[in-house]
Structure formats: structure tokens, C-alpha cells
């Protein structure tokens, strides 16, 4: 398990804790949220606990809770983000979910993604970070562009969601592009 925190101006990327399982269970069973991610069936508490218990066995996955800074050091969990690493290729595939809806569209996801990308390049020494975004997730697409990701390709009609096929955009950023941006 990750035991450290990455701090930004408004958000902190911190370790995932067992007490967060109820939040994740709520988010992963909310169709309004799961329409934007690769979720195909509802999750049970047992499935979430098994997922949590298996986190420590994965040396190529870096999962963070997204927490809001607070004055009283009582951070609020609003989502999570991760990077899956292919060490040989120095490639990371990232994902993010702001599960608490009242915090969506307020820049917290973009800030969390910038912290995650910086961690990927500066700490994990990745050369490339990529992600997928569904064609109807315009807000996420714009957030990824603000972070520095470029649209590189389209997997046409690669995802069946909400009763129809959708294109999946492939986006990526290279370490050199990130360094030039900051």
C-alpha cells in the first residue's frame, strides 16, 4: 500500500484506506458515475473488500484517494485516481473518478490529474502517460487537455454504453511535453 501523500493547492492524493470502501461501493454502483468508466456490473461489498485486499499485491498499480484539503485536517474523500505501469516501456495508463458529484466540474479532477502526471514522470520515471475517454465525456476530455494530454486517436464504436456504441478517444502526454509545459 502507498503510505505517502502528494499535496496540491486544493487536493491531496493519499493512500486508499479500508474505511473508504463504503464510498467506493456507493460510487461504483451509481450509473450516473459508471457511465464514464469501464464498469459492466454492480459491485458487492465482498467484491470491493477483495479488491482492497489485493491492492498490496500489485507492484505496477499506484492507486490514490483524492482528498480535499481542510482547515481542521479532516480531509474529505471526493474520488480516486491511479496509474497502471508497464515498467519495460516506461508507460503509464491513468484513470480518475470524482465520485462526490458536488465536487465535479470545479477543477479538483484537473488538479488531481496534474499531481498524478507529475508523480508519474518525476517519481516513477515514466516516458509516456495515456488514458482513454468516451466521446460523450466532454468535461473529462477538456480536463485532460488542460493537463496537457493530446488526442492521439479514436477507437471507433469501441464501447457500448447507454444502449449504443461510442467512440473511445486515446489521449497521451510525453515526459518531454510535460517538462516543456511546466
Secondary structure as GFF3:
##gff-version 3
##sequence-region A 1 182
A	DSSP	beta_strand	6	7	.	.	.	ID=ss1
A	DSSP	beta_strand	11	14	.	.	.	ID=ss2
A	DSSP	three_ten_helix	18	20	.	.	.	ID=ss3
A	DSSP	alpha_helix	21	28	.	.	.	ID=ss4
A	DSSP	alpha_helix	31	34	.	.	.	ID=ss5
A	DSSP	alpha_helix	45	54	.	.	.	ID=ss6
A	DSSP	three_ten_helix	55	57	.	.	.	ID=ss7
A	DSSP	beta_strand	61	68	.	.	.	ID=ss8
A	DSSP	beta_strand	76	86	.	.	.	ID=ss9
A	DSSP	beta_strand	91	98	.	.	.	ID=ss10
A	DSSP	three_ten_helix	101	103	.	.	.	ID=ss11
A	DSSP	alpha_helix	108	122	.	.	.	ID=ss12
A	DSSP	beta_strand	128	134	.	.	.	ID=ss13
A	DSSP	alpha_helix	138	147	.	.	.	ID=ss14
A	DSSP	beta_strand	150	161	.	.	.	ID=ss15
A	DSSP	beta_strand	164	174	.	.	.	ID=ss16
A	DSSP	alpha_helix	175	181	.	.	.	ID=ss17
###
